[in-house]
Amino acid sequence: MATAPAASDAGSKSKLLVFDSKEDLAVSLAKYTAELSQKFAAERGAFTAVLSGGSLIDALSKLTEPPYLESVDWSKWHVFWVDERVVPKDHEDSNYKLAFDGFLSKVPIPPGQVYAINDALSAEGAADDYEACLKQLVKNGVIAMSTATGFPRFDLQLLGMGPDGHIASLFPGHPLVNEKERWVTYIKDSPKPPPERITFTFPVINSSAYIAMVVTGAGKAGPVQKALSDKQTSSDLLPIEMAVLQDGEFTWFTDKPAVSLLQNK
């Protein structure tokens, strides 16, 4: 594994981890997540973890095995989704189903601390409902608030990136990337099916205490190069380039194909 500092902005720290195999990445991600779980459970009495879809759930597989299955205090976990497709929870496109089948069904997190969207509502209704849920949990002290931004400060967001550089359901060139007020919003014309989704906005993503960005494969090398290049320009930013923590630590978990276009990798 190689480690290198990545480009960072004031108030945030960023590092790049490059692994030789998916197995090595999964081992490291499990250790990283378990350590943050322990840290926040001790400090706050709760650990707020945000999941995404795609290959991220596979990368979390080591958490469902010893020693983490026994050593992690799962009772302190509160689980959220950075985005979700507006489909029933048992639908093959559901991020909830993906996470439940591959992760949540294998660890003893209390069911009442797993916050799925209300799939009986419209996209707009589901986004409003999820934002209301988050605001109640902030009031209850489960979710921290960022004093720097005034948006919720999740302890750890475990994210992935698409080959077009999208994160959550924030796609290149889509107006939602510029949303500055809402915590959760919705999209009805996703360029990637299914078209209707809800998603966290950039102010919420960028208020995180920690982000683990899991990106593997040669198909994502272009956006990785653009995001981590020293020659960043403000025009035509990809969503991945707009993920800049206000006051937190951003760690890339990658493999060699994903960083193949970077120099000094």
WOVENHU-V729054 format. One record per backbone hydrogen bond with DSSP energy under -1.0 kcal/mol. CO is the residue of the C=O (numbers start at 1). NH is the residue of the N-H. E is the energy in kcal/mol with one decimal. If there is no record, write none. Layout:
# WOVENHU-V729054
co:CO nh:NH e:E
co:CO nh:NH e:E
This chain:
# WOVENHU-V729054
co:2 nh:18 e:-2.6
co:4 nh:16 e:-3.4
co:9 nh:12 e:-2.1
co:13 nh:250 e:-3.6
co:14 nh:6 e:-1.5
co:15 nh:252 e:-3.0
co:16 nh:4 e:-2.3
co:17 nh:254 e:-2.6
co:18 nh:2 e:-1.9
co:21 nh:25 e:-2.1
co:22 nh:26 e:-2.6
co:23 nh:27 e:-2.2
co:24 nh:28 e:-2.2
co:25 nh:29 e:-2.8
co:26 nh:30 e:-2.1
co:27 nh:31 e:-1.9
co:28 nh:32 e:-2.6
co:29 nh:33 e:-2.6
co:30 nh:34 e:-2.7
co:31 nh:35 e:-2.3
co:32 nh:36 e:-1.9
co:33 nh:37 e:-2.5
co:34 nh:38 e:-2.2
co:35 nh:39 e:-2.3
co:36 nh:40 e:-2.7
co:37 nh:41 e:-2.3
co:38 nh:42 e:-1.9
co:39 nh:43 e:-2.2
co:40 nh:44 e:-3.4
co:47 nh:78 e:-2.6
co:48 nh:156 e:-2.0
co:49 nh:80 e:-2.5
co:50 nh:158 e:-3.3
co:51 nh:82 e:-2.8
co:53 nh:56 e:-1.3
co:55 nh:59 e:-1.8
co:58 nh:61 e:-1.7
co:60 nh:63 e:-1.9
co:61 nh:64 e:-1.6
co:62 nh:65 e:-1.4
co:65 nh:69 e:-1.9
co:67 nh:71 e:-2.4
co:68 nh:72 e:-2.2
co:72 nh:74 e:-1.6
co:73 nh:76 e:-1.8
co:74 nh:77 e:-1.4
co:76 nh:47 e:-2.8
co:78 nh:49 e:-2.8
co:79 nh:115 e:-2.9
co:80 nh:51 e:-3.1
co:82 nh:200 e:-3.2
co:84 nh:198 e:-2.6
co:85 nh:87 e:-2.2
co:88 nh:91 e:-2.1
co:91 nh:94 e:-1.9
co:94 nh:98 e:-1.9
co:95 nh:99 e:-2.5
co:96 nh:100 e:-3.2
co:97 nh:101 e:-3.0
co:98 nh:102 e:-2.0
co:99 nh:103 e:-2.0
co:99 nh:104 e:-2.7
co:100 nh:105 e:-2.3
co:103 nh:106 e:-1.8
co:107 nh:109 e:-1.4
co:110 nh:113 e:-2.6
co:111 nh:114 e:-1.5
co:113 nh:79 e:-2.7
co:114 nh:116 e:-1.0
co:117 nh:119 e:-1.1
co:118 nh:121 e:-1.4
co:122 nh:126 e:-3.2
co:123 nh:127 e:-2.1
co:124 nh:128 e:-2.3
co:125 nh:129 e:-2.5
co:126 nh:130 e:-2.3
co:127 nh:131 e:-2.3
co:128 nh:132 e:-2.2
co:129 nh:133 e:-2.0
co:130 nh:134 e:-2.3
co:131 nh:135 e:-2.3
co:132 nh:136 e:-1.9
co:133 nh:137 e:-2.0
co:134 nh:138 e:-1.9
co:135 nh:139 e:-2.1
co:136 nh:140 e:-2.1
co:137 nh:142 e:-2.0
co:137 nh:143 e:-1.4
co:138 nh:141 e:-1.2
co:144 nh:153 e:-2.8
co:146 nh:150 e:-2.4
co:151 nh:146 e:-2.8
co:154 nh:209 e:-2.7
co:156 nh:50 e:-2.6
co:157 nh:212 e:-2.5
co:159 nh:214 e:-3.1
co:162 nh:165 e:-2.3
co:165 nh:240 e:-1.6
co:166 nh:162 e:-2.6
co:167 nh:170 e:-2.5
co:170 nh:167 e:-1.2
co:171 nh:174 e:-2.1
co:174 nh:177 e:-1.9
co:175 nh:178 e:-2.1
co:176 nh:179 e:-1.8
co:183 nh:201 e:-1.8
co:185 nh:199 e:-2.8
co:187 nh:197 e:-2.6
co:195 nh:190 e:-2.0
co:196 nh:86 e:-2.7
co:197 nh:187 e:-2.7
co:198 nh:84 e:-2.1
co:199 nh:185 e:-2.8
co:201 nh:205 e:-2.3
co:202 nh:206 e:-3.2
co:205 nh:208 e:-1.2
co:206 nh:246 e:-2.8
co:209 nh:249 e:-2.3
co:210 nh:157 e:-2.1
co:211 nh:251 e:-2.9
co:212 nh:159 e:-2.7
co:213 nh:253 e:-2.9
co:217 nh:220 e:-1.6
co:218 nh:221 e:-1.7
co:220 nh:224 e:-1.8
co:221 nh:225 e:-2.5
co:222 nh:226 e:-2.3
co:223 nh:227 e:-2.7
co:224 nh:228 e:-2.4
co:225 nh:229 e:-1.2
co:238 nh:241 e:-1.1
co:239 nh:242 e:-1.3
co:242 nh:244 e:-1.4
co:248 nh:13 e:-2.6
co:249 nh:211 e:-2.2
co:250 nh:15 e:-2.4
co:251 nh:213 e:-2.8
co:252 nh:17 e:-2.6
co:253 nh:215 e:-2.3
co:254 nh:19 e:-2.8
co:255 nh:259 e:-1.2
co:257 nh:260 e:-1.1
co:259 nh:262 e:-1.7
